[in-house]
Amino acid sequence: MTVWMSVLRPMAEAARAIVRRRRGQRDTSGSADQLRRLLSVLDRAAELEPVADRAVRECGAPGEVPGEVGRTCGELVTAYQRLRDELRRIDFAAEHRWLGEEVARLLRYHQWLVRTALQ
């Protein structure tokens, strides 16, 4: 489940590079703000990943899933949904829309993975 290192981090670095390049330039399209908001979503998704990894691993352990792990999974599913909702509210410029779509796909996957692990 460690998607952050392989996929999200390069996306975040690409978005940060675009924001840095545009620093000092007048941004009439609002794309710098869009990318900052995207980075905020990516950073929070990265913070969730170790917790999600641990929860999915614990759900796969033999025996019943402890109540605390179940609650954690429920909180993670909600947190991923909130990030997806926030991402949906960003009106990306055409040149950056692919970033938003890819992040949305990964958030949806993580949410599904946690929900499925709990079942």
Secondary structure, DSSP 4 states (H G I P E B T S, - for coil): --HIIIIIHHHHHHHHHHHHHHTTS--SS-HHHHHHHHHHHHHHHHHHHHHHHHHHHHHTSSSPPPHHHHHHHHHHHHHHHHHHHHHHT----GGGHHHHHHHHHHHHHHHHHHHHHH-
